[in-house]
Amino acid sequence: MKLLTIINQFSKTRLAWSLLLICILIFELCALGFQHIMELPPCVMCIYERVAMFGIAGAAIIGLFNPKNPVIRWVGLAAWGYTAWQGLALSLEHVDYQFNPSPFKTCDLFVVFPEWAPLNQWMPWLFEAYGDCSKIVWQFIGLSMPQWLVVIFAGNLIALGIIVIAQFFPKKA
């Protein structure tokens, strides 16, 4: 219980939210390194997973505004949970494309963003897809990139779960 109280207090600091933001930015820099340095073409699912990562970064920014304010903190936690959950779902779907290829079940040929936010037109170097979702272009310790994303998004959800539980263990007066 003491550990949950410590986690509760830590979640109310800008350091906690900054660490989340830094981790996500590191993952995004790695993705850009794979794309622009190693020249691995991102697919549609890769881009959608990238957007989910940016969603977590956005959640971290929300939390950074005023982590001591419970409303702001809970909005940040909710945004983190939603985007991590969406990222996990996308990653699992991507893994399915890679390990159960089917001509009847494929990802889109082009990314689809809302008309009011055509990210692939505004920043094609970051949001344009030109790879094949079912192709395994990189592996590390036997896991493909989408499998690593499953680990990353699931890890985010586990960390979030612990932090949410800790919210109910405030520091004793």
Beta strands, then each sheet from edge to edge (+ up, - down):
strand 1: 139-140
strand 2: 143-144
sheet 1: 1+ 2-
end
